[in-house]
């Protein structure tokens, strides 16, 4: 999870990733940030994120992102 937070902070440093659960709903992450996150997560964690995974439920919080990464690694 620590590596994930580092990736997120590099892409969008002003967001509160540890507490925010509405990153997509509130427009904190835009489409460019999401594509950057997908690319970084694929490289860092060796997962393949398909378009079907790119939904608000998977990107609204750092915890949701982490859950998706863990699910894809399994």
PDB file of N, CA, C, O and CB in Angstrom:
ATOM      1  N   UNK A   1       0.827  -1.199   0.000  1.00  0.00           N
ATOM      2  CA  UNK A   1       0.000   0.000   0.000  1.00  0.00           C
ATOM      3  C   UNK A   1       0.870   1.261   0.000  1.00  0.00           C
ATOM      4  O   UNK A   1       0.494   2.282  -0.577  1.00  0.00           O
ATOM      5  CB  UNK A   1      -0.940  -0.001   1.216  1.00  0.00           C
ATOM      6  N   UNK A   2       2.028   1.184   0.646  1.00  0.00           N
ATOM      7  CA  UNK A   2       2.922   2.350   0.709  1.00  0.00           C
ATOM      8  C   UNK A   2       3.395   2.755  -0.685  1.00  0.00           C
ATOM      9  O   UNK A   2       3.439   3.943  -1.006  1.00  0.00           O
ATOM     10  CB  UNK A   2       4.136   2.051   1.609  1.00  0.00           C
ATOM     11  N   UNK A   3       3.748   1.774  -1.510  1.00  0.00           N
ATOM     12  CA  UNK A   3       4.184   2.048  -2.885  1.00  0.00           C
ATOM     13  C   UNK A   3       3.039   2.680  -3.683  1.00  0.00           C
ATOM     14  O   UNK A   3       3.263   3.594  -4.476  1.00  0.00           O
ATOM     15  CB  UNK A   3       4.671   0.742  -3.579  1.00  0.00           C
ATOM     16  N   UNK A   4       1.827   2.196  -3.474  1.00  0.00           N
ATOM     17  CA  UNK A   4       0.663   2.766  -4.149  1.00  0.00           C
ATOM     18  C   UNK A   4       0.489   4.228  -3.781  1.00  0.00           C
ATOM     19  O   UNK A   4       0.254   5.064  -4.653  1.00  0.00           O
ATOM     20  CB  UNK A   4      -0.602   1.981  -3.798  1.00  0.00           C
ATOM     21  N   UNK A   5       0.602   4.545  -2.501  1.00  0.00           N
ATOM     22  CA  UNK A   5       0.462   5.945  -2.063  1.00  0.00           C
ATOM     23  C   UNK A   5       1.544   6.822  -2.677  1.00  0.00           C
ATOM     24  O   UNK A   5       1.276   7.966  -3.045  1.00  0.00           O
ATOM     25  CB  UNK A   5       0.522   6.041  -0.528  1.00  0.00           C
ATOM     26  N   UNK A   6       2.761   6.305  -2.794  1.00  0.00           N
ATOM     27  CA  UNK A   6       3.844   7.060  -3.433  1.00  0.00           C
ATOM     28  C   UNK A   6       3.504   7.357  -4.892  1.00  0.00           C
ATOM     29  O   UNK A   6       3.715   8.472  -5.369  1.00  0.00           O
ATOM     30  CB  UNK A   6       5.175   6.281  -3.344  1.00  0.00           C
ATOM     31  N   UNK A   7       2.982   6.364  -5.592  1.00  0.00           N
ATOM     32  CA  UNK A   7       2.608   6.543  -6.997  1.00  0.00           C
ATOM     33  C   UNK A   7       1.529   7.617  -7.112  1.00  0.00           C
ATOM     34  O   UNK A   7       1.632   8.526  -7.936  1.00  0.00           O
ATOM     35  CB  UNK A   7       2.112   5.205  -7.611  1.00  0.00           C
ATOM     36  N   UNK A   8       0.503   7.504  -6.285  1.00  0.00           N
ATOM     37  CA  UNK A   8      -0.601   8.465  -6.330  1.00  0.00           C
ATOM     38  C   UNK A   8      -0.128   9.878  -6.025  1.00  0.00           C
ATOM     39  O   UNK A   8      -0.544  10.828  -6.689  1.00  0.00           O
ATOM     40  CB  UNK A   8      -1.691   8.064  -5.347  1.00  0.00           C
ATOM     41  N   UNK A   9       0.730  10.024  -5.034  1.00  0.00           N
ATOM     42  CA  UNK A   9       1.217  11.354  -4.649  1.00  0.00           C
ATOM     43  C   UNK A   9       2.101  11.957  -5.731  1.00  0.00           C
ATOM     44  O   UNK A   9       2.136  13.177  -5.890  1.00  0.00           O
ATOM     45  CB  UNK A   9       1.988  11.278  -3.332  1.00  0.00           C
ATOM     46  N   UNK A  10       2.814  11.121  -6.473  1.00  0.00           N
ATOM     47  CA  UNK A  10       3.618  11.627  -7.583  1.00  0.00           C
ATOM     48  C   UNK A  10       2.728  12.159  -8.706  1.00  0.00           C
ATOM     49  O   UNK A  10       3.063  13.147  -9.359  1.00  0.00           O
ATOM     50  CB  UNK A  10       4.543  10.526  -8.117  1.00  0.00           C
ATOM     51  N   UNK A  11       1.602  11.499  -8.923  1.00  0.00           N
ATOM     52  CA  UNK A  11       0.711  11.877 -10.020  1.00  0.00           C
ATOM     53  C   UNK A  11      -0.163  13.072  -9.651  1.00  0.00           C
ATOM     54  O   UNK A  11      -0.346  13.978 -10.464  1.00  0.00           O
ATOM     55  CB  UNK A  11      -0.168  10.696 -10.416  1.00  0.00           C
ATOM     56  N   UNK A  12      -0.702  13.083  -8.439  1.00  0.00           N
ATOM     57  CA  UNK A  12      -1.618  14.147  -7.998  1.00  0.00           C
ATOM     58  C   UNK A  12      -1.291  14.477  -6.545  1.00  0.00           C
ATOM     59  O   UNK A  12      -1.972  13.991  -5.641  1.00  0.00           O
ATOM     60  CB  UNK A  12      -3.134  13.713  -8.156  1.00  0.00           C
ATOM     61  N   UNK A  13      -0.265  15.291  -6.299  1.00  0.00           N
ATOM     62  CA  UNK A  13       0.240  15.488  -4.939  1.00  0.00           C
ATOM     63  C   UNK A  13      -0.725  16.172  -3.964  1.00  0.00           C
ATOM     64  O   UNK A  13      -0.597  15.977  -2.755  1.00  0.00           O
ATOM     65  CB  UNK A  13       1.478  16.282  -5.005  1.00  0.00           C
ATOM     66  N   UNK A  14      -1.672  16.954  -4.445  1.00  0.00           N
ATOM     67  CA  UNK A  14      -2.506  17.708  -3.521  1.00  0.00           C
ATOM     68  C   UNK A  14      -3.688  16.924  -2.952  1.00  0.00           C
ATOM     69  O   UNK A  14      -4.388  17.435  -2.077  1.00  0.00           O
ATOM     70  CB  UNK A  14      -3.013  18.919  -4.203  1.00  0.00           C
ATOM     71  N   UNK A  15      -3.927  15.718  -3.415  1.00  0.00           N
ATOM     72  CA  UNK A  15      -5.061  14.924  -2.931  1.00  0.00           C
ATOM     73  C   UNK A  15      -4.740  14.251  -1.602  1.00  0.00           C
ATOM     74  O   UNK A  15      -3.588  13.922  -1.321  1.00  0.00           O
ATOM     75  CB  UNK A  15      -5.453  13.867  -3.968  1.00  0.00           C
ATOM     76  N   UNK A  16      -5.772  14.051  -0.792  1.00  0.00           N
ATOM     77  CA  UNK A  16      -5.649  13.358   0.492  1.00  0.00           C
ATOM     78  C   UNK A  16      -6.028  11.893   0.290  1.00  0.00           C
ATOM     79  O   UNK A  16      -7.165  11.499   0.547  1.00  0.00           O
ATOM     80  CB  UNK A  16      -6.551  14.025   1.590  1.00  0.00           C
ATOM     81  N   UNK A  17      -5.083  11.101  -0.166  1.00  0.00           N
ATOM     82  CA  UNK A  17      -5.364   9.721  -0.539  1.00  0.00           C
ATOM     83  C   UNK A  17      -5.697   8.828   0.644  1.00  0.00           C
ATOM     84  O   UNK A  17      -6.403   7.832   0.487  1.00  0.00           O
ATOM     85  CB  UNK A  17      -4.198   9.153  -1.269  1.00  0.00           C
ATOM     86  N   UNK A  18      -5.203   9.167   1.810  1.00  0.00           N
ATOM     87  CA  UNK A  18      -5.437   8.303   2.957  1.00  0.00           C
ATOM     88  C   UNK A  18      -6.854   8.434   3.504  1.00  0.00           C
ATOM     89  O   UNK A  18      -7.331   7.527   4.186  1.00  0.00           O
ATOM     90  CB  UNK A  18      -4.442   8.613   4.044  1.00  0.00           C
ATOM     91  N   UNK A  19      -7.535   9.540   3.221  1.00  0.00           N
ATOM     92  CA  UNK A  19      -8.872   9.762   3.782  1.00  0.00           C
ATOM     93  C   UNK A  19      -9.974   9.917   2.747  1.00  0.00           C
ATOM     94  O   UNK A  19     -11.141   9.681   3.059  1.00  0.00           O
ATOM     95  CB  UNK A  19      -8.850  10.971   4.638  1.00  0.00           C
ATOM     96  N   UNK A  20      -9.638  10.305   1.533  1.00  0.00           N
ATOM     97  CA  UNK A  20     -10.652  10.599   0.524  1.00  0.00           C
ATOM     98  C   UNK A  20     -11.216   9.312  -0.087  1.00  0.00           C
ATOM     99  O   UNK A  20     -10.471   8.400  -0.445  1.00  0.00           O
ATOM    100  CB  UNK A  20     -10.062  11.491  -0.577  1.00  0.00           C
ATOM    101  N   UNK A  21     -12.532   9.259  -0.195  1.00  0.00           N
ATOM    102  CA  UNK A  21     -13.195   8.111  -0.819  1.00  0.00           C
ATOM    103  C   UNK A  21     -14.028   8.543  -2.029  1.00  0.00           C
ATOM    104  O   UNK A  21     -14.893   7.802  -2.497  1.00  0.00           O
ATOM    105  CB  UNK A  21     -14.087   7.391   0.204  1.00  0.00           C
ATOM    106  N   UNK A  22     -13.754   9.748  -2.525  1.00  0.00           N
ATOM    107  CA  UNK A  22     -14.506  10.273  -3.669  1.00  0.00           C
ATOM    108  C   UNK A  22     -13.557  10.904  -4.703  1.00  0.00           C
ATOM    109  O   UNK A  22     -13.851  11.965  -5.254  1.00  0.00           O
ATOM    110  CB  UNK A  22     -15.551  11.316  -3.193  1.00  0.00           C
ATOM    111  N   UNK A  23     -12.445  10.257  -4.955  1.00  0.00           N
ATOM    112  CA  UNK A  23     -11.443  10.802  -5.868  1.00  0.00           C
ATOM    113  C   UNK A  23     -11.999  11.021  -7.273  1.00  0.00           C
ATOM    114  O   UNK A  23     -11.676  12.015  -7.924  1.00  0.00           O
ATOM    115  CB  UNK A  23     -10.243   9.877  -5.930  1.00  0.00           C
ATOM    116  N   UNK A  24     -12.823  10.106  -7.735  1.00  0.00           N
ATOM    117  CA  UNK A  24     -13.440  10.236  -9.062  1.00  0.00           C
ATOM    118  C   UNK A  24     -14.691  11.098  -8.969  1.00  0.00           C
ATOM    119  O   UNK A  24     -14.876  12.029  -9.753  1.00  0.00           O
ATOM    120  CB  UNK A  24     -13.789   8.843  -9.652  1.00  0.00           C
ATOM    121  N   UNK A  25     -15.542  10.780  -8.006  1.00  0.00           N
ATOM    122  CA  UNK A  25     -16.829  11.481  -7.878  1.00  0.00           C
ATOM    123  C   UNK A  25     -16.656  12.985  -7.720  1.00  0.00           C
ATOM    124  O   UNK A  25     -17.470  13.759  -8.225  1.00  0.00           O
ATOM    125  CB  UNK A  25     -17.606  10.936  -6.692  1.00  0.00           C
ATOM    126  N   UNK A  26     -15.603  13.405  -7.023  1.00  0.00           N
ATOM    127  CA  UNK A  26     -15.365  14.836  -6.799  1.00  0.00           C
ATOM    128  C   UNK A  26     -14.426  15.459  -7.835  1.00  0.00           C
ATOM    129  O   UNK A  26     -14.077  16.634  -7.725  1.00  0.00           O
ATOM    130  CB  UNK A  26     -14.792  15.047  -5.415  1.00  0.00           C
ATOM    131  N   UNK A  27     -14.017  14.681  -8.837  1.00  0.00           N
ATOM    132  CA  UNK A  27     -13.170  15.213  -9.899  1.00  0.00           C
ATOM    133  C   UNK A  27     -11.729  15.473  -9.484  1.00  0.00           C
ATOM    134  O   UNK A  27     -11.020  16.226 -10.152  1.00  0.00           O
ATOM    135  CB  UNK A  27     -13.757  16.471 -10.408  1.00  0.00           C
ATOM    136  N   UNK A  28     -11.291  14.866  -8.402  1.00  0.00           N
ATOM    137  CA  UNK A  28      -9.905  15.041  -7.954  1.00  0.00           C
ATOM    138  C   UNK A  28      -8.958  14.367  -8.949  1.00  0.00           C
ATOM    139  O   UNK A  28      -7.885  14.892  -9.250  1.00  0.00           O
ATOM    140  CB  UNK A  28      -9.704  14.455  -6.521  1.00  0.00           C
ATOM    141  N   UNK A  29      -9.360  13.212  -9.448  1.00  0.00           N
ATOM    142  CA  UNK A  29      -8.594  12.531 -10.492  1.00  0.00           C
ATOM    143  C   UNK A  29      -9.307  12.712 -11.820  1.00  0.00           C
ATOM    144  O   UNK A  29     -10.488  12.389 -11.951  1.00  0.00           O
ATOM    145  CB  UNK A  29      -8.411  11.019 -10.164  1.00  0.00           C
ATOM    146  N   UNK A  30      -8.585  13.230 -12.803  1.00  0.00           N
ATOM    147  CA  UNK A  30      -9.162  13.365 -14.137  1.00  0.00           C
ATOM    148  C   UNK A  30      -8.719  12.178 -15.000  1.00  0.00           C
ATOM    149  O   UNK A  30      -7.992  11.299 -14.537  1.00  0.00           O
ATOM    150  CB  UNK A  30      -8.739  14.719 -14.793  1.00  0.00           C
ATOM    151  N   UNK A  31      -9.160  12.166 -16.235  1.00  0.00           N
ATOM    152  CA  UNK A  31      -8.875  11.022 -17.099  1.00  0.00           C
ATOM    153  C   UNK A  31      -7.379  10.839 -17.337  1.00  0.00           C
ATOM    154  O   UNK A  31      -6.898   9.709 -17.417  1.00  0.00           O
ATOM    155  CB  UNK A  31      -9.588  11.185 -18.429  1.00  0.00           C
ATOM    156  N   UNK A  32      -6.645  11.934 -17.448  1.00  0.00           N
ATOM    157  CA  UNK A  32      -5.197  11.818 -17.636  1.00  0.00           C
ATOM    158  C   UNK A  32      -4.544  11.187 -16.406  1.00  0.00           C
ATOM    159  O   UNK A  32      -3.677  10.324 -16.540  1.00  0.00           O
ATOM    160  CB  UNK A  32      -4.576  13.202 -17.920  1.00  0.00           C
ATOM    161  N   UNK A  33      -4.952  11.610 -15.222  1.00  0.00           N
ATOM    162  CA  UNK A  33      -4.407  11.039 -13.990  1.00  0.00           C
ATOM    163  C   UNK A  33      -4.727   9.555 -13.895  1.00  0.00           C
ATOM    164  O   UNK A  33      -3.885   8.763 -13.475  1.00  0.00           O
ATOM    165  CB  UNK A  33      -4.958  11.778 -12.764  1.00  0.00           C
ATOM    166  N   UNK A  34      -5.930   9.179 -14.281  1.00  0.00           N
ATOM    167  CA  UNK A  34      -6.322   7.770 -14.223  1.00  0.00           C
ATOM    168  C   UNK A  34      -5.455   6.932 -15.157  1.00  0.00           C
ATOM    169  O   UNK A  34      -4.994   5.856 -14.777  1.00  0.00           O
ATOM    170  CB  UNK A  34      -7.808   7.606 -14.588  1.00  0.00           C
ATOM    171  N   UNK A  35      -5.233   7.416 -16.369  1.00  0.00           N
ATOM    172  CA  UNK A  35      -4.379   6.677 -17.305  1.00  0.00           C
ATOM    173  C   UNK A  35      -2.948   6.565 -16.779  1.00  0.00           C
ATOM    174  O   UNK A  35      -2.298   5.532 -16.943  1.00  0.00           O
ATOM    175  CB  UNK A  35      -4.380   7.361 -18.682  1.00  0.00           C
ATOM    176  N   UNK A  36      -2.468   7.626 -16.151  1.00  0.00           N
ATOM    177  CA  UNK A  36      -1.131   7.590 -15.555  1.00  0.00           C
ATOM    178  C   UNK A  36      -1.075   6.572 -14.420  1.00  0.00           C
ATOM    179  O   UNK A  36      -0.108   5.819 -14.301  1.00  0.00           O
ATOM    180  CB  UNK A  36      -0.730   8.984 -15.038  1.00  0.00           C
ATOM    181  N   UNK A  37      -2.109   6.552 -13.590  1.00  0.00           N
ATOM    182  CA  UNK A  37      -2.166   5.600 -12.477  1.00  0.00           C
ATOM    183  C   UNK A  37      -2.183   4.169 -13.013  1.00  0.00           C
ATOM    184  O   UNK A  37      -1.460   3.308 -12.511  1.00  0.00           O
ATOM    185  CB  UNK A  37      -3.415   5.861 -11.592  1.00  0.00           C
ATOM    186  N   UNK A  38      -3.002   3.915 -14.024  1.00  0.00           N
ATOM    187  CA  UNK A  38      -3.080   2.573 -14.614  1.00  0.00           C
ATOM    188  C   UNK A  38      -1.704   2.130 -15.086  1.00  0.00           C
ATOM    189  O   UNK A  38      -1.272   1.018 -14.783  1.00  0.00           O
ATOM    190  CB  UNK A  38      -4.085   2.544 -15.789  1.00  0.00           C
ATOM    191  N   UNK A  39      -1.025   2.977 -15.812  1.00  0.00           N
ATOM    192  CA  UNK A  39       0.301   2.638 -16.327  1.00  0.00           C
ATOM    193  C   UNK A  39       1.289   2.365 -15.194  1.00  0.00           C
ATOM    194  O   UNK A  39       2.025   1.379 -15.229  1.00  0.00           O
ATOM    195  CB  UNK A  39       0.825   3.764 -17.218  1.00  0.00           C
ATOM    196  N   UNK A  40       1.301   3.234 -14.201  1.00  0.00           N
ATOM    197  CA  UNK A  40       2.232   3.067 -13.072  1.00  0.00           C
ATOM    198  C   UNK A  40       1.930   1.803 -12.270  1.00  0.00           C
ATOM    199  O   UNK A  40       2.853   1.100 -11.858  1.00  0.00           O
ATOM    200  CB  UNK A  40       2.171   4.289 -12.150  1.00  0.00           C
ATOM    201  N   UNK A  41       0.650   1.508 -12.046  1.00  0.00           N
ATOM    202  CA  UNK A  41       0.289   0.309 -11.289  1.00  0.00           C
ATOM    203  C   UNK A  41       0.674  -0.947 -12.049  1.00  0.00           C
ATOM    204  O   UNK A  41       1.156  -1.912 -11.456  1.00  0.00           O
ATOM    205  CB  UNK A  41      -1.210   0.297 -10.981  1.00  0.00           C
ATOM    206  N   UNK A  42       0.464  -0.941 -13.357  1.00  0.00           N
ATOM    207  CA  UNK A  42       0.841  -2.102 -14.160  1.00  0.00           C
ATOM    208  C   UNK A  42       2.339  -2.349 -14.073  1.00  0.00           C
ATOM    209  O   UNK A  42       2.771  -3.494 -13.939  1.00  0.00           O
ATOM    210  CB  UNK A  42       0.420  -1.909 -15.623  1.00  0.00           C
ATOM    211  N   UNK A  43       3.132  -1.294 -14.146  1.00  0.00           N
ATOM    212  CA  UNK A  43       4.589  -1.433 -14.059  1.00  0.00           C
ATOM    213  C   UNK A  43       5.043  -1.835 -12.665  1.00  0.00           C
ATOM    214  O   UNK A  43       5.884  -2.721 -12.517  1.00  0.00           O
ATOM    215  CB  UNK A  43       5.263  -0.134 -14.459  1.00  0.00           C
ATOM    216  N   UNK A  44       4.496  -1.194 -11.647  1.00  0.00           N
ATOM    217  CA  UNK A  44       4.974  -1.406 -10.276  1.00  0.00           C
ATOM    218  C   UNK A  44       4.547  -2.748  -9.690  1.00  0.00           C
ATOM    219  O   UNK A  44       5.284  -3.354  -8.912  1.00  0.00           O
ATOM    220  CB  UNK A  44       4.477  -0.296  -9.386  1.00  0.00           C
ATOM    221  N   UNK A  45       3.353  -3.213 -10.066  1.00  0.00           N
ATOM    222  CA  UNK A  45       2.814  -4.408  -9.418  1.00  0.00           C
ATOM    223  C   UNK A  45       2.654  -5.598 -10.358  1.00  0.00           C
ATOM    224  O   UNK A  45       2.186  -6.655  -9.936  1.00  0.00           O
ATOM    225  CB  UNK A  45       1.489  -4.087  -8.804  1.00  0.00           C
ATOM    226  N   UNK A  46       3.034  -5.444 -11.622  1.00  0.00           N
ATOM    227  CA  UNK A  46       2.972  -6.554 -12.561  1.00  0.00           C
ATOM    228  C   UNK A  46       1.563  -7.042 -12.840  1.00  0.00           C
ATOM    229  O   UNK A  46       1.340  -8.238 -13.031  1.00  0.00           O
ATOM    230  CB  UNK A  46       3.785  -7.681 -12.050  1.00  0.00           C
ATOM    231  N   UNK A  47       0.618  -6.127 -12.865  1.00  0.00           N
ATOM    232  CA  UNK A  47      -0.767  -6.491 -13.153  1.00  0.00           C
ATOM    233  C   UNK A  47      -1.169  -5.923 -14.499  1.00  0.00           C
ATOM    234  O   UNK A  47      -0.507  -5.034 -15.036  1.00  0.00           O
ATOM    235  CB  UNK A  47      -1.717  -5.985 -12.045  1.00  0.00           C
ATOM    236  N   UNK A  48      -2.261  -6.445 -15.041  1.00  0.00           N
ATOM    237  CA  UNK A  48      -2.827  -5.924 -16.269  1.00  0.00           C
ATOM    238  C   UNK A  48      -4.219  -5.397 -15.950  1.00  0.00           C
ATOM    239  O   UNK A  48      -5.116  -6.158 -15.586  1.00  0.00           O
ATOM    240  CB  UNK A  48      -2.869  -7.013 -17.387  1.00  0.00           C
ATOM    241  N   UNK A  49      -4.387  -4.092 -16.090  1.00  0.00           N
ATOM    242  CA  UNK A  49      -5.666  -3.460 -15.777  1.00  0.00           C
ATOM    243  C   UNK A  49      -6.428  -3.269 -17.086  1.00  0.00           C
ATOM    244  O   UNK A  49      -6.028  -2.480 -17.942  1.00  0.00           O
ATOM    245  CB  UNK A  49      -5.463  -2.088 -15.029  1.00  0.00           C
ATOM    246  N   UNK A  50      -7.523  -3.998 -17.225  1.00  0.00           N
ATOM    247  CA  UNK A  50      -8.327  -3.938 -18.439  1.00  0.00           C
ATOM    248  C   UNK A  50      -9.288  -2.751 -18.371  1.00  0.00           C
ATOM    249  O   UNK A  50      -9.546  -2.226 -17.288  1.00  0.00           O
ATOM    250  CB  UNK A  50      -9.107  -5.258 -18.644  1.00  0.00           C
ATOM    251  N   UNK A  51      -9.814  -2.328 -19.512  1.00  0.00           N
ATOM    252  CA  UNK A  51     -10.805  -1.244 -19.495  1.00  0.00           C
ATOM    253  C   UNK A  51     -11.992  -1.531 -18.576  1.00  0.00           C
ATOM    254  O   UNK A  51     -12.568  -0.605 -18.005  1.00  0.00           O
ATOM    255  CB  UNK A  51     -11.309  -0.992 -20.898  1.00  0.00           C
ATOM    256  N   UNK A  52     -12.360  -2.792 -18.430  1.00  0.00           N
ATOM    257  CA  UNK A  52     -13.482  -3.153 -17.559  1.00  0.00           C
ATOM    258  C   UNK A  52     -13.198  -2.818 -16.093  1.00  0.00           C
ATOM    259  O   UNK A  52     -14.127  -2.620 -15.311  1.00  0.00           O
ATOM    260  CB  UNK A  52     -13.795  -4.641 -17.698  1.00  0.00           C
ATOM    261  N   UNK A  53     -11.917  -2.753 -15.720  1.00  0.00           N
ATOM    262  CA  UNK A  53     -11.530  -2.430 -14.343  1.00  0.00           C
ATOM    263  C   UNK A  53     -11.524  -0.927 -14.077  1.00  0.00           C
ATOM    264  O   UNK A  53     -11.523  -0.497 -12.923  1.00  0.00           O
ATOM    265  CB  UNK A  53     -10.158  -3.004 -14.042  1.00  0.00           C
ATOM    266  N   UNK A  54     -11.520  -0.133 -15.139  1.00  0.00           N
ATOM    267  CA  UNK A  54     -11.408   1.320 -14.983  1.00  0.00           C
ATOM    268  C   UNK A  54     -12.802   1.907 -14.763  1.00  0.00           C
ATOM    269  O   UNK A  54     -13.407   2.506 -15.652  1.00  0.00           O
ATOM    270  CB  UNK A  54     -10.723   1.970 -16.233  1.00  0.00           C
ATOM    271  N   UNK A  55     -13.278   1.704 -13.541  1.00  0.00           N
ATOM    272  CA  UNK A  55     -14.589   2.201 -13.122  1.00  0.00           C
ATOM    273  C   UNK A  55     -14.418   2.987 -11.830  1.00  0.00           C
ATOM    274  O   UNK A  55     -13.468   2.746 -11.084  1.00  0.00           O
ATOM    275  CB  UNK A  55     -15.608   1.030 -12.933  1.00  0.00           C
ATOM    276  N   UNK A  56     -15.319   3.920 -11.554  1.00  0.00           N
ATOM    277  CA  UNK A  56     -15.175   4.746 -10.347  1.00  0.00           C
ATOM    278  C   UNK A  56     -15.004   3.934  -9.064  1.00  0.00           C
ATOM    279  O   UNK A  56     -14.248   4.335  -8.180  1.00  0.00           O
ATOM    280  CB  UNK A  56     -16.374   5.642 -10.204  1.00  0.00           C
ATOM    281  N   UNK A  57     -15.689   2.811  -8.952  1.00  0.00           N
ATOM    282  CA  UNK A  57     -15.595   2.006  -7.729  1.00  0.00           C
ATOM    283  C   UNK A  57     -14.163   1.562  -7.443  1.00  0.00           C
ATOM    284  O   UNK A  57     -13.794   1.390  -6.281  1.00  0.00           O
ATOM    285  CB  UNK A  57     -16.499   0.785  -7.837  1.00  0.00           C
ATOM    286  N   UNK A  58     -13.354   1.375  -8.482  1.00  0.00           N
ATOM    287  CA  UNK A  58     -11.965   0.945  -8.298  1.00  0.00           C
ATOM    288  C   UNK A  58     -10.996   2.106  -8.125  1.00  0.00           C
ATOM    289  O   UNK A  58      -9.844   1.892  -7.749  1.00  0.00           O
ATOM    290  CB  UNK A  58     -11.531   0.109  -9.469  1.00  0.00           C
ATOM    291  N   UNK A  59     -11.441   3.335  -8.392  1.00  0.00           N
ATOM    292  CA  UNK A  59     -10.527   4.477  -8.379  1.00  0.00           C
ATOM    293  C   UNK A  59     -10.946   5.592  -7.416  1.00  0.00           C
ATOM    294  O   UNK A  59     -10.288   6.631  -7.369  1.00  0.00           O
ATOM    295  CB  UNK A  59     -10.414   5.039  -9.766  1.00  0.00           C
ATOM    296  N   UNK A  60     -12.012   5.405  -6.656  1.00  0.00           N
ATOM    297  CA  UNK A  60     -12.496   6.468  -5.769  1.00  0.00           C
ATOM    298  C   UNK A  60     -11.654   6.640  -4.508  1.00  0.00           C
ATOM    299  O   UNK A  60     -11.752   7.670  -3.841  1.00  0.00           O
ATOM    300  CB  UNK A  60     -13.919   6.189  -5.377  1.00  0.00           C
ATOM    301  N   UNK A  61     -10.828   5.649  -4.171  1.00  0.00           N
ATOM    302  CA  UNK A  61      -9.985   5.776  -2.975  1.00  0.00           C
ATOM    303  C   UNK A  61      -8.719   4.947  -3.166  1.00  0.00           C
ATOM    304  O   UNK A  61      -8.657   4.050  -4.007  1.00  0.00           O
ATOM    305  CB  UNK A  61     -10.755   5.321  -1.692  1.00  0.00           C
ATOM    306  N   UNK A  62      -7.727   5.270  -2.370  1.00  0.00           N
ATOM    307  CA  UNK A  62      -6.491   4.490  -2.406  1.00  0.00           C
ATOM    308  C   UNK A  62      -6.776   3.051  -2.002  1.00  0.00           C
ATOM    309  O   UNK A  62      -6.200   2.123  -2.571  1.00  0.00           O
ATOM    310  CB  UNK A  62      -5.421   5.110  -1.478  1.00  0.00           C
ATOM    311  N   UNK A  63      -7.658   2.855  -1.027  1.00  0.00           N
ATOM    312  CA  UNK A  63      -7.992   1.504  -0.584  1.00  0.00           C
ATOM    313  C   UNK A  63      -8.657   0.710  -1.701  1.00  0.00           C
ATOM    314  O   UNK A  63      -8.369  -0.473  -1.878  1.00  0.00           O
ATOM    315  CB  UNK A  63      -8.906   1.555   0.640  1.00  0.00           C
ATOM    316  N   UNK A  64      -9.544   1.354  -2.455  1.00  0.00           N
ATOM    317  CA  UNK A  64     -10.199   0.676  -3.580  1.00  0.00           C
ATOM    318  C   UNK A  64      -9.171   0.290  -4.646  1.00  0.00           C
ATOM    319  O   UNK A  64      -9.232  -0.800  -5.215  1.00  0.00           O
ATOM    320  CB  UNK A  64     -11.295   1.581  -4.196  1.00  0.00           C
ATOM    321  N   UNK A  65      -8.237   1.185  -4.905  1.00  0.00           N
ATOM    322  CA  UNK A  65      -7.163   0.879  -5.856  1.00  0.00           C
ATOM    323  C   UNK A  65      -6.334  -0.299  -5.364  1.00  0.00           C
ATOM    324  O   UNK A  65      -6.013  -1.202  -6.137  1.00  0.00           O
ATOM    325  CB  UNK A  65      -6.260   2.109  -6.072  1.00  0.00           C
ATOM    326  N   UNK A  66      -5.989  -0.292  -4.087  1.00  0.00           N
ATOM    327  CA  UNK A  66      -5.186  -1.365  -3.511  1.00  0.00           C
ATOM    328  C   UNK A  66      -5.930  -2.697  -3.594  1.00  0.00           C
ATOM    329  O   UNK A  66      -5.340  -3.728  -3.917  1.00  0.00           O
ATOM    330  CB  UNK A  66      -4.827  -1.044  -2.051  1.00  0.00           C
ATOM    331  N   UNK A  67      -7.236  -2.664  -3.298  1.00  0.00           N
ATOM    332  CA  UNK A  67      -8.042  -3.892  -3.389  1.00  0.00           C
ATOM    333  C   UNK A  67      -8.028  -4.430  -4.818  1.00  0.00           C
ATOM    334  O   UNK A  67      -7.935  -5.640  -5.026  1.00  0.00           O
ATOM    335  CB  UNK A  67      -9.501  -3.627  -2.931  1.00  0.00           C
ATOM    336  N   UNK A  68      -8.119  -3.537  -5.799  1.00  0.00           N
ATOM    337  CA  UNK A  68      -8.085  -3.962  -7.189  1.00  0.00           C
ATOM    338  C   UNK A  68      -6.726  -4.584  -7.525  1.00  0.00           C
ATOM    339  O   UNK A  68      -6.671  -5.638  -8.159  1.00  0.00           O
ATOM    340  CB  UNK A  68      -8.378  -2.772  -8.121  1.00  0.00           C
ATOM    341  N   UNK A  69      -5.641  -3.949  -7.108  1.00  0.00           N
ATOM    342  CA  UNK A  69      -4.298  -4.489  -7.368  1.00  0.00           C
ATOM    343  C   UNK A  69      -4.157  -5.882  -6.756  1.00  0.00           C
ATOM    344  O   UNK A  69      -3.671  -6.805  -7.409  1.00  0.00           O
ATOM    345  CB  UNK A  69      -3.209  -3.542  -6.801  1.00  0.00           C
ATOM    346  N   UNK A  70      -4.580  -6.028  -5.509  1.00  0.00           N
ATOM    347  CA  UNK A  70      -4.475  -7.340  -4.849  1.00  0.00           C
ATOM    348  C   UNK A  70      -5.308  -8.388  -5.572  1.00  0.00           C
ATOM    349  O   UNK A  70      -4.871  -9.529  -5.726  1.00  0.00           O
ATOM    350  CB  UNK A  70      -4.921  -7.242  -3.384  1.00  0.00           C
ATOM    351  N   UNK A  71      -6.505  -8.015  -6.017  1.00  0.00           N
ATOM    352  CA  UNK A  71      -7.371  -8.940  -6.732  1.00  0.00           C
ATOM    353  C   UNK A  71      -6.725  -9.365  -8.057  1.00  0.00           C
ATOM    354  O   UNK A  71      -6.786 -10.534  -8.438  1.00  0.00           O
ATOM    355  CB  UNK A  71      -8.749  -8.297  -6.984  1.00  0.00           C
ATOM    356  N   UNK A  72      -6.108  -8.406  -8.752  1.00  0.00           N
ATOM    357  CA  UNK A  72      -5.478  -8.708 -10.042  1.00  0.00           C
ATOM    358  C   UNK A  72      -4.197  -9.524  -9.879  1.00  0.00           C
ATOM    359  O   UNK A  72      -3.814 -10.264 -10.786  1.00  0.00           O
ATOM    360  CB  UNK A  72      -5.170  -7.415 -10.790  1.00  0.00           C
ATOM    361  N   UNK A  73      -3.542  -9.396  -8.746  1.00  0.00           N
ATOM    362  CA  UNK A  73      -2.314 -10.175  -8.497  1.00  0.00           C
ATOM    363  C   UNK A  73      -2.634 -11.625  -8.148  1.00  0.00           C
ATOM    364  O   UNK A  73      -1.791 -12.505  -8.318  1.00  0.00           O
ATOM    365  CB  UNK A  73      -1.495  -9.537  -7.362  1.00  0.00           C
ATOM    366  N   UNK A  74      -3.846 -11.875  -7.663  1.00  0.00           N
ATOM    367  CA  UNK A  74      -4.206 -13.232  -7.212  1.00  0.00           C
ATOM    368  C   UNK A  74      -4.380 -14.200  -8.374  1.00  0.00           C
ATOM    369  O   UNK A  74      -4.682 -15.374  -8.160  1.00  0.00           O
ATOM    370  CB  UNK A  74      -5.489 -13.190  -6.393  1.00  0.00           C
TER     371      UNK A  74
END
